[in-house]
Amino acid sequence: MGELDSFEILPNHALTPLGPNGVPRSGWQRTKRAARWHRPYAGLLLLLDSAGVALASLTALSNIDPNKTNAGFQHNPGLFSLTAYVLLPLIWIAVLWGHGAYDRRYLGTGTDEFKRVVRASWTVVAIVAFAAFAFKTDVSRTTVGTALVGALLYVLFLRYLARRALYLSRTKFHLATHRVLLIGTLQEAMEVHQAIARDPAAGLVPVAIHLTEGYAPHPNTNTPVPVHAGRDILSLVREINADTIAVCGSASAEPVELRRLAWQLEGTGIELAVAPQLTDIAGPRVHIRPIEGIPLLYVEEPKLSGLGWLFKNVMDRVLALIGLLIVLPFFPIIALAIKLSDPGPIFFRQPRVGREGKTFRVWKLRTMYVDAEERQAMLDEQNESDGLLFKMKNDPRVFKVGKWLRATSIDELPQILNVLMGEMSLVGPRPLPAEDGDFLGDVRRRLLVRPGITGLWQVSGRSDLSWDDAVRLDLYYVDNWSLVLDLHTMWRTVGVVVFRKGAY
């Protein structure tokens, strides 16, 4: 990892770096370099949470019938207002704080923040129920239920808006970000760099790489950030004004040096992150269990069965049936538009490979001329996809109405029938053509689950993705499936369809 500073503890408890001979380095000043965005952001969340709870109380109070004797506190409106607009928000804030909903580790990315808000709501319900029972308060159950449920919904919605504003500030204005120094071999550091670059909304901005092996490449070598080797890490952090150090791959396997680096960073405000060589595995599958002071990273098997998987199957069919009833009245108009564009069948059916390699025929609205498959041979050289599927942005085989159907994803709606028949899911990997034969290697792992109408590939770029990125996202879904991931993907699909991102 290169030479790491050692420290001595001075009488004022500051950590002062020592040189090779034990002489304090005068050039290093212990200064706080932590990113400060989370403090005002947490303060903003405090205000939004308070406003959300107060707004929920106002909504509940507006539904109270003053003529009912069980309205509660009707003889003491001041006490009622104090409880609704002061005590209840304070209880919510305290419980949210206790559940870590303002902890910077969970703010700005991932779903942990929202999970903690939901868990906190159950605690608030228990507190209110106990208080009502203990003080024998005559309060309308409808009013209390409306206030509590409304508070949860308002808090989640306002936090979602705050998250979107944070994402916008990071992607458009480059604010609220972390300046990251990557430590490891060049290959490992570049892999982490590429993973970080795929998600600019996470707010991690690599600014330099420090090599643990070999030497820095020639200045003309094409790397996205400067590469250093043999430098003092702490002085390099100060020089590039970084606030986060990410130790990549094999460098994280050196416990002594990693521990010393963690000691050296104490009190500086610089965060230390470890990026192990386990990539694309996240969420509930990864657990750290300390054994005799050694943190062991456990990776559990993906849960593709059980109660959650049963609920997914039920949800697929229920939502598919509801969706079918909604879109059925529009089918005659769409069918007429297709017929007027090009005589031929309304639907296009093609063999695809489903779960466990079983072949089925996917339903889609026809968007191409009837001789499209025969004409593909003349267009193979213009294929813009680097994978198994043929893709062209301006495919001459697609008629005018078909382009609109593709841009709005309406051509995918008949796949609801495949979902009802159990051949597909609402969310899953992309269905692959059956005529491409057997799937080997990593691609075959996609067949552990049913393909989906939408998925991570659709909400992450669709046709604009490379084949490797599409496979990576499909494998990530298989390895990290959860109901929350499904619901989040369906929510993101709405925005992708509205803005027609990557659809052609």
VEXDREN-2710 file (C-alpha; in Angstrom, 1 decimal):
% VEXDREN-2710
k/r/px/py/pz
1/MET/0.0/0.0/0.0
2/GLY/3.0/2.2/0.1
3/GLU/4.6/3.9/3.1
4/LEU/2.0/4.9/5.7
5/ASP/2.6/7.5/8.3
6/SER/2.8/6.6/12.0
7/PHE/1.4/8.9/14.7
8/GLU/2.1/9.9/18.3
9/ILE/-0.6/11.1/20.6
10/LEU/0.3/14.6/21.9
11/PRO/-1.0/16.0/25.2
12/ASN/-3.8/17.8/23.3
13/HIS/-4.9/14.4/21.9
14/ALA/-4.2/15.5/18.3
15/LEU/-2.7/13.0/16.0
16/THR/0.5/14.2/14.6
17/PRO/2.2/12.2/11.8
18/LEU/5.8/11.1/12.4
19/GLY/8.5/10.8/9.8
20/PRO/10.8/7.7/9.3
21/ASN/13.0/8.8/12.2
22/GLY/10.1/9.5/14.6
23/VAL/10.3/13.2/14.0
24/PRO/6.9/14.9/13.7
25/ARG/6.1/16.0/10.1
26/SER/5.6/19.8/10.3
27/GLY/4.0/19.9/6.8
28/TRP/0.9/18.0/7.9
29/GLN/-1.8/19.9/9.7
30/ARG/-4.7/18.0/11.2
31/THR/-7.6/19.6/9.6
32/LYS/-11.2/18.4/9.1
33/ARG/-11.7/17.4/5.4
34/ALA/-15.0/15.7/5.7
35/ALA/-17.7/16.5/3.1
36/ARG/-20.1/18.9/4.8
37/TRP/-23.1/18.4/2.6
38/HIS/-24.9/15.9/4.9
39/ARG/-25.3/18.3/7.8
40/PRO/-27.4/20.9/6.0
41/TYR/-29.1/18.1/4.1
42/ALA/-30.0/16.4/7.4
43/GLY/-31.3/19.8/8.7
44/LEU/-33.5/20.1/5.6
45/LEU/-34.9/16.6/6.3
46/LEU/-35.7/17.6/9.9
47/LEU/-37.7/20.5/8.6
48/LEU/-39.4/18.4/5.9
49/ASP/-40.3/15.6/8.3
50/SER/-41.8/18.1/10.8
51/ALA/-43.7/19.7/8.0
52/GLY/-44.9/16.3/6.7
53/VAL/-46.2/15.3/10.2
54/ALA/-47.9/18.6/10.8
55/LEU/-49.5/18.5/7.3
56/ALA/-50.8/15.0/8.1
57/SER/-52.3/16.2/11.4
58/LEU/-53.9/19.1/9.5
59/THR/-55.4/16.6/7.0
60/ALA/-56.7/14.4/9.8
61/LEU/-58.2/17.4/11.7
62/SER/-60.0/18.6/8.6
63/ASN/-62.0/15.4/8.5
64/ILE/-63.2/15.7/12.2
65/ASP/-66.9/16.2/12.7
66/PRO/-67.2/18.7/15.5
67/ASN/-70.7/17.4/16.4
68/LYS/-69.3/14.0/17.4
69/THR/-68.5/13.5/21.0
70/ASN/-65.7/11.1/20.3
71/ALA/-63.7/13.7/18.3
72/GLY/-61.3/14.0/21.2
73/PHE/-60.0/17.1/22.9
74/GLN/-63.0/19.0/21.7
75/HIS/-63.3/20.8/25.0
76/ASN/-59.6/21.7/25.0
77/PRO/-58.7/22.7/21.4
78/GLY/-55.4/24.2/22.6
79/LEU/-54.3/20.9/24.0
80/PHE/-55.4/19.2/20.8
81/SER/-53.3/21.6/18.7
82/LEU/-50.3/21.2/21.0
83/THR/-50.5/17.4/20.6
84/ALA/-51.1/17.4/16.8
85/TYR/-48.6/20.1/15.8
86/VAL/-45.9/19.9/18.4
87/LEU/-45.8/16.7/20.3
88/LEU/-46.5/14.3/17.4
89/PRO/-43.9/15.9/15.1
90/LEU/-41.4/15.8/18.0
91/ILE/-42.2/12.1/18.6
92/TRP/-41.7/11.4/14.9
93/ILE/-38.4/13.3/14.8
94/ALA/-37.1/11.5/17.9
95/VAL/-38.1/8.0/16.6
96/LEU/-36.7/8.7/13.1
97/TRP/-33.4/9.8/14.7
98/GLY/-33.3/6.7/16.9
99/HIS/-33.8/4.5/13.7
100/GLY/-30.9/6.2/12.0
101/ALA/-33.0/8.1/9.4
102/TYR/-30.6/11.1/9.7
103/ASP/-27.4/9.1/9.7
104/ARG/-25.1/10.1/6.8
105/ARG/-24.4/6.5/6.0
106/TYR/-27.9/6.1/4.7
107/LEU/-28.6/9.5/3.2
108/GLY/-28.2/10.3/-0.5
109/THR/-28.2/6.8/-1.9
110/GLY/-29.9/3.4/-1.7
111/THR/-33.2/2.4/0.0
112/ASP/-32.0/2.1/3.6
113/GLU/-33.2/5.6/4.4
114/PHE/-36.7/4.8/3.3
115/LYS/-36.7/1.4/5.0
116/ARG/-35.8/3.2/8.3
117/VAL/-38.6/5.6/7.9
118/VAL/-41.1/2.8/7.5
119/ARG/-39.7/1.0/10.5
120/ALA/-39.9/4.2/12.5
121/SER/-43.6/4.5/11.7
122/TRP/-44.4/1.2/13.4
123/THR/-42.6/2.5/16.5
124/VAL/-44.7/5.7/16.4
125/VAL/-47.9/3.7/16.1
126/ALA/-46.9/1.6/19.1
127/ILE/-46.1/4.8/21.2
128/VAL/-49.4/6.5/20.2
129/ALA/-51.4/3.3/21.0
130/PHE/-49.7/2.9/24.4
131/ALA/-50.2/6.6/25.2
132/ALA/-53.9/6.4/24.3
133/PHE/-54.4/3.3/26.4
134/ALA/-52.4/4.6/29.4
135/PHE/-54.2/8.0/29.5
136/LYS/-57.6/6.6/28.4
137/THR/-57.7/9.3/25.7
138/ASP/-61.0/9.7/23.9
139/VAL/-59.7/10.2/20.4
140/SER/-61.2/9.2/17.1
141/ARG/-59.5/6.1/15.7
142/THR/-60.1/7.4/12.2
143/THR/-58.4/10.7/13.0
144/VAL/-55.4/9.0/14.6
145/GLY/-55.1/6.5/11.8
146/THR/-55.3/9.2/9.2
147/ALA/-52.7/11.3/10.9
148/LEU/-50.2/8.4/11.3
149/VAL/-50.6/6.9/7.8
150/GLY/-50.6/10.4/6.3
151/ALA/-47.4/11.3/8.2
152/LEU/-45.7/8.2/6.8
153/LEU/-46.7/9.0/3.3
154/TYR/-45.9/12.7/3.5
155/VAL/-42.5/12.0/5.1
156/LEU/-41.6/9.5/2.4
157/PHE/-42.8/11.8/-0.4
158/LEU/-40.9/14.8/0.9
159/ARG/-37.8/12.8/1.5
160/TYR/-38.1/11.5/-2.1
161/LEU/-38.3/15.1/-3.4
162/ALA/-35.2/16.0/-1.3
163/ARG/-33.4/13.0/-2.7
164/ARG/-34.2/14.0/-6.3
165/ALA/-33.0/17.6/-5.5
166/LEU/-29.8/16.1/-4.1
167/TYR/-29.3/14.0/-7.3
168/LEU/-29.9/17.1/-9.4
169/SER/-27.3/19.1/-7.4
170/ARG/-24.8/16.3/-7.9
171/THR/-25.3/15.5/-11.6
172/LYS/-25.9/19.0/-12.9
173/PHE/-24.0/21.3/-10.5
174/HIS/-21.4/18.9/-9.0
175/LEU/-22.4/19.8/-5.4
176/ALA/-22.7/17.6/-2.3
177/THR/-20.1/15.2/-3.6
178/HIS/-17.2/13.2/-2.1
179/ARG/-13.7/13.6/-3.6
180/VAL/-12.3/10.0/-3.6
181/LEU/-8.7/8.7/-3.6
182/LEU/-8.6/5.2/-5.0
183/ILE/-5.9/2.9/-3.5
184/GLY/-5.0/-0.4/-5.2
185/THR/-3.6/-1.9/-8.3
186/LEU/-4.3/0.0/-11.5
187/GLN/-6.8/-2.6/-12.8
188/GLU/-8.7/-2.8/-9.4
189/ALA/-8.8/1.0/-9.1
190/MET/-10.1/1.3/-12.7
191/GLU/-12.8/-1.2/-12.1
192/VAL/-14.0/0.7/-9.0
193/HIS/-13.7/4.0/-11.0
194/GLN/-15.9/2.6/-13.8
195/ALA/-18.5/1.3/-11.3
196/ILE/-18.6/4.8/-9.6
197/ALA/-18.9/6.6/-12.9
198/ARG/-22.0/4.6/-13.8
199/ASP/-23.9/6.3/-10.9
200/PRO/-23.0/10.0/-10.7
201/ALA/-26.0/10.5/-8.4
202/ALA/-24.2/8.6/-5.7
203/GLY/-21.9/11.7/-5.3
204/LEU/-18.6/9.9/-5.4
205/VAL/-16.0/11.6/-7.6
206/PRO/-12.6/9.9/-8.0
207/VAL/-9.9/12.5/-8.2
208/ALA/-6.7/10.3/-8.1
209/ILE/-5.4/6.8/-7.9
210/HIS/-2.5/5.6/-5.7
211/LEU/-0.9/2.4/-6.8
212/THR/0.1/-0.3/-4.3
213/GLU/2.0/-2.2/-6.9
214/GLY/4.3/-1.1/-9.7
215/TYR/4.9/2.4/-10.8
216/ALA/2.7/5.2/-12.0
217/PRO/2.2/5.0/-15.8
218/HIS/3.8/7.4/-18.2
219/PRO/2.2/10.8/-18.3
220/ASN/0.8/10.2/-21.7
221/THR/-1.0/7.1/-20.6
222/ASN/-4.8/7.6/-21.0
223/THR/-6.3/7.4/-17.5
224/PRO/-9.4/9.4/-16.3
225/VAL/-7.6/10.7/-13.2
226/PRO/-4.0/11.2/-12.2
227/VAL/-2.1/8.1/-11.1
228/HIS/0.5/8.2/-8.3
229/ALA/2.8/5.7/-6.8
230/GLY/5.2/5.7/-3.8
231/ARG/3.6/8.8/-2.4
232/ASP/2.8/9.5/1.3
233/ILE/-0.9/8.8/1.3
234/LEU/-1.9/11.5/3.8
235/SER/0.1/14.2/2.1
236/LEU/-1.5/13.2/-1.2
237/VAL/-4.9/13.4/0.3
238/ARG/-4.2/16.9/1.4
239/GLU/-2.7/17.8/-1.9
240/ILE/-5.8/16.7/-3.9
241/ASN/-8.2/17.9/-1.3
242/ALA/-9.9/14.5/-1.0
243/ASP/-12.4/13.6/1.8
244/THR/-12.7/9.9/1.1
245/ILE/-10.2/7.1/0.7
246/ALA/-11.4/3.9/-1.1
247/VAL/-9.2/0.9/-0.7
248/CYS/-9.8/-1.4/-3.7
249/GLY/-9.5/-5.1/-4.2
250/SER/-6.4/-6.9/-3.0
251/ALA/-5.2/-3.9/-1.1
252/SER/-8.1/-4.4/1.4
253/ALA/-6.7/-7.9/2.2
254/GLU/-3.7/-6.4/4.1
255/PRO/-5.2/-6.1/7.6
256/VAL/-2.2/-4.5/9.3
257/GLU/-1.8/-1.7/6.8
258/LEU/-5.5/-1.1/6.5
259/ARG/-5.8/-0.9/10.3
260/ARG/-2.9/1.6/10.5
261/LEU/-4.5/3.7/7.8
262/ALA/-7.8/3.7/9.7
263/TRP/-5.9/4.9/12.9
264/GLN/-4.2/7.6/11.0
265/LEU/-7.5/9.0/9.6
266/GLU/-9.1/9.2/13.1
267/GLY/-9.9/12.8/13.8
268/THR/-9.2/14.1/10.3
269/GLY/-12.8/13.8/9.1
270/ILE/-11.6/11.7/6.1
271/GLU/-13.8/8.7/5.5
272/LEU/-12.3/5.3/4.8
273/ALA/-14.2/2.9/2.4
274/VAL/-13.2/-0.6/1.5
275/ALA/-14.2/-2.0/-2.0
276/PRO/-13.6/-5.7/-1.9
277/GLN/-13.3/-7.8/-5.0
278/LEU/-16.9/-8.9/-4.7
279/THR/-18.6/-6.8/-7.3
280/ASP/-22.3/-6.5/-8.1
281/ILE/-23.3/-8.2/-4.9
282/ALA/-25.1/-5.9/-2.5
283/GLY/-28.0/-5.4/-0.1
284/PRO/-29.2/-8.1/2.3
285/ARG/-26.9/-10.8/0.9
286/VAL/-23.8/-9.2/2.4
287/HIS/-23.2/-9.4/6.2
288/ILE/-20.2/-8.7/8.4
289/ARG/-19.8/-11.0/11.4
290/PRO/-16.8/-10.3/13.7
291/ILE/-15.0/-13.5/14.9
292/GLU/-12.3/-12.9/17.5
293/GLY/-11.7/-9.4/16.2
294/ILE/-11.6/-10.4/12.5
295/PRO/-14.5/-9.0/10.4
296/LEU/-15.7/-11.8/8.2
297/LEU/-17.7/-10.8/5.1
298/TYR/-20.5/-13.4/4.5
299/VAL/-22.2/-13.6/1.2
300/GLU/-25.5/-15.5/1.3
301/GLU/-27.2/-17.3/-1.6
302/PRO/-29.7/-15.3/-3.6
303/LYS/-33.2/-15.9/-2.3
304/LEU/-35.2/-17.1/-5.3
305/SER/-37.8/-18.9/-3.3
306/GLY/-39.9/-18.6/-0.2
307/LEU/-42.6/-16.3/0.9
308/GLY/-41.2/-13.2/-0.9
309/TRP/-41.0/-15.1/-4.2
310/LEU/-44.6/-16.3/-3.8
311/PHE/-45.7/-12.8/-3.2
312/LYS/-43.9/-11.7/-6.3
313/ASN/-45.8/-14.3/-8.4
314/VAL/-49.1/-13.2/-6.9
315/MET/-48.3/-9.5/-7.5
316/ASP/-47.3/-10.3/-11.1
317/ARG/-50.6/-11.8/-11.9
318/VAL/-52.8/-9.4/-10.0
319/LEU/-51.1/-6.3/-11.5
320/ALA/-51.1/-7.9/-15.0
321/LEU/-54.8/-8.6/-14.8
322/ILE/-55.5/-5.0/-13.7
323/GLY/-53.2/-3.7/-16.4
324/LEU/-55.0/-5.8/-19.0
325/LEU/-58.4/-4.5/-18.0
326/ILE/-57.1/-0.9/-18.3
327/VAL/-55.5/-1.2/-21.8
328/LEU/-58.1/-3.4/-23.4
329/PRO/-60.4/-0.5/-24.5
330/PHE/-57.5/1.1/-26.4
331/PHE/-56.5/-2.1/-28.3
332/PRO/-59.0/-1.6/-31.2
333/ILE/-57.6/1.9/-31.9
334/ILE/-54.0/0.6/-31.8
335/ALA/-54.9/-2.4/-34.0
336/LEU/-56.5/-0.1/-36.6
337/ALA/-53.4/2.1/-36.7
338/ILE/-51.2/-0.9/-37.3
339/LYS/-53.5/-2.2/-40.0
340/LEU/-53.5/1.1/-41.8
341/SER/-49.7/1.4/-41.6
342/ASP/-49.1/-2.1/-43.1
343/PRO/-51.5/-4.9/-43.9
344/GLY/-50.7/-8.0/-41.8
345/PRO/-51.1/-9.4/-38.3
346/ILE/-51.5/-7.1/-35.4
347/PHE/-49.4/-9.1/-33.1
348/PHE/-45.8/-10.2/-33.5
349/ARG/-44.8/-13.5/-31.8
350/GLN/-41.2/-14.7/-31.5
351/PRO/-39.7/-17.6/-29.6
352/ARG/-37.8/-16.5/-26.5
353/VAL/-36.0/-18.4/-23.8
354/GLY/-37.5/-18.3/-20.3
355/ARG/-36.8/-19.7/-16.9
356/GLU/-34.7/-22.8/-16.8
357/GLY/-34.2/-22.6/-20.6
358/LYS/-37.8/-23.3/-21.5
359/THR/-38.9/-21.7/-24.7
360/PHE/-42.1/-19.7/-25.1
361/ARG/-43.5/-17.2/-27.6
362/VAL/-43.5/-13.6/-26.5
363/TRP/-46.5/-11.4/-27.4
364/LYS/-45.8/-7.9/-28.9
365/LEU/-47.6/-5.4/-31.1
366/ARG/-46.2/-5.5/-34.6
367/THR/-44.1/-2.4/-35.3
368/MET/-42.3/-3.6/-38.5
369/TYR/-43.3/-4.4/-42.0
370/VAL/-44.3/-8.0/-42.6
371/ASP/-41.0/-8.7/-44.6
372/ALA/-38.8/-7.3/-41.8
373/GLU/-37.0/-10.6/-41.0
374/GLU/-36.2/-11.2/-44.7
375/ARG/-34.8/-7.7/-45.0
376/GLN/-32.6/-8.0/-41.9
377/ALA/-29.9/-9.9/-43.8
378/MET/-29.3/-6.7/-45.8
379/LEU/-28.9/-4.6/-42.7
380/ASP/-26.6/-6.8/-40.6
381/GLU/-23.6/-4.6/-41.3
382/GLN/-25.5/-1.7/-39.8
383/ASN/-26.3/-3.4/-36.5
384/GLU/-25.6/-1.0/-33.7
385/SER/-25.7/-3.7/-31.0
386/ASP/-22.7/-5.6/-29.8
387/GLY/-24.7/-8.5/-28.5
388/LEU/-27.3/-11.1/-29.5
389/LEU/-30.0/-8.6/-30.4
390/PHE/-30.2/-6.6/-33.6
391/LYS/-30.6/-2.9/-33.0
392/MET/-30.7/0.2/-35.2
393/LYS/-31.8/3.7/-34.2
394/ASN/-33.3/4.4/-37.6
395/ASP/-34.4/0.9/-38.7
396/PRO/-36.1/1.3/-42.1
397/ARG/-38.1/-1.8/-41.4
398/VAL/-40.1/0.0/-38.7
399/PHE/-43.2/1.9/-40.0
400/LYS/-44.2/5.3/-38.7
401/VAL/-46.8/4.2/-36.1
402/GLY/-44.4/1.4/-35.1
403/LYS/-41.8/4.0/-34.1
404/TRP/-44.3/5.7/-31.9
405/LEU/-45.3/2.4/-30.3
406/ARG/-41.7/1.6/-29.6
407/ALA/-40.9/5.1/-28.3
408/THR/-43.8/4.9/-25.8
409/SER/-43.2/1.2/-25.0
410/ILE/-46.8/0.4/-25.9
411/ASP/-45.7/-2.4/-28.2
412/GLU/-44.6/-4.3/-25.0
413/LEU/-48.1/-4.2/-23.4
414/PRO/-49.3/-7.6/-24.9
415/GLN/-46.6/-9.3/-22.8
416/ILE/-49.1/-8.9/-20.0
417/LEU/-50.5/-12.2/-21.5
418/ASN/-47.1/-13.9/-21.0
419/VAL/-47.2/-12.7/-17.4
420/LEU/-50.7/-14.1/-16.8
421/MET/-49.6/-17.4/-18.3
422/GLY/-46.6/-17.6/-16.0
423/GLU/-44.0/-17.3/-18.8
424/MET/-42.8/-13.9/-17.8
425/SER/-42.7/-11.5/-14.9
426/LEU/-43.4/-7.8/-14.6
427/VAL/-39.7/-7.3/-13.5
428/GLY/-36.8/-9.5/-14.6
429/PRO/-34.0/-9.9/-17.0
430/ARG/-34.4/-9.2/-20.7
431/PRO/-36.0/-12.1/-22.7
432/LEU/-33.5/-13.5/-25.2
433/PRO/-34.3/-14.9/-28.7
434/ALA/-34.4/-18.7/-28.7
435/GLU/-32.8/-19.1/-32.1
436/ASP/-29.4/-18.0/-30.7
437/GLY/-29.0/-21.5/-29.2
438/ASP/-27.6/-22.5/-25.9
439/PHE/-26.4/-19.8/-23.5
440/LEU/-23.0/-20.4/-21.9
441/GLY/-21.1/-18.8/-19.1
442/ASP/-22.5/-15.9/-17.1
443/VAL/-25.4/-15.3/-19.5
444/ARG/-26.9/-18.7/-18.6
445/ARG/-27.4/-17.5/-15.0
446/ARG/-30.2/-15.2/-16.2
447/LEU/-32.3/-18.2/-16.8
448/LEU/-32.7/-18.8/-13.1
449/VAL/-35.6/-16.4/-13.1
450/ARG/-38.4/-15.5/-15.5
451/PRO/-37.7/-12.7/-18.0
452/GLY/-39.5/-9.4/-17.3
453/ILE/-41.5/-6.8/-19.2
454/THR/-39.2/-4.3/-17.5
455/GLY/-36.0/-4.6/-15.6
456/LEU/-32.8/-2.9/-14.6
457/TRP/-31.7/-2.9/-18.3
458/GLN/-34.8/-0.8/-19.2
459/VAL/-34.5/1.8/-16.5
460/SER/-30.7/2.1/-17.0
461/GLY/-30.6/2.9/-20.7
462/ARG/-32.4/0.1/-22.7
463/SER/-31.1/0.0/-26.2
464/ASP/-28.3/2.5/-25.5
465/LEU/-26.6/0.0/-23.2
466/SER/-23.8/-2.2/-24.5
467/TRP/-24.3/-6.0/-24.4
468/ASP/-21.8/-6.3/-21.4
469/ASP/-23.7/-3.7/-19.4
470/ALA/-27.1/-5.4/-20.1
471/VAL/-25.7/-8.7/-19.0
472/ARG/-24.2/-7.2/-15.9
473/LEU/-27.5/-5.6/-14.9
474/ASP/-29.4/-8.8/-15.5
475/LEU/-26.9/-10.8/-13.3
476/TYR/-27.2/-8.1/-10.6
477/TYR/-30.9/-8.6/-10.6
478/VAL/-30.6/-12.3/-10.2
479/ASP/-28.0/-12.1/-7.5
480/ASN/-29.8/-9.3/-5.5
481/TRP/-33.5/-9.8/-6.1
482/SER/-35.9/-8.4/-3.5
483/LEU/-39.5/-7.1/-3.5
484/VAL/-38.1/-3.6/-2.8
485/LEU/-35.9/-3.9/-5.9
486/ASP/-38.9/-4.9/-8.0
487/LEU/-41.1/-2.0/-6.7
488/HIS/-38.2/0.4/-7.2
489/THR/-37.7/-0.8/-10.8
490/MET/-41.4/-0.4/-11.6
491/TRP/-41.4/3.1/-10.2
492/ARG/-38.3/4.0/-12.3
493/THR/-39.9/2.5/-15.4
494/VAL/-42.6/5.2/-15.3
495/GLY/-40.1/7.9/-15.7
496/VAL/-38.2/6.0/-18.4
497/VAL/-41.3/5.5/-20.4
498/VAL/-42.5/9.1/-20.1
499/PHE/-39.1/10.5/-21.3
500/ARG/-38.7/7.7/-23.9
501/LYS/-35.0/7.1/-22.8
502/GLY/-33.2/4.6/-25.0
503/ALA/-36.4/3.4/-26.8
504/TYR/-36.0/2.6/-30.5
END
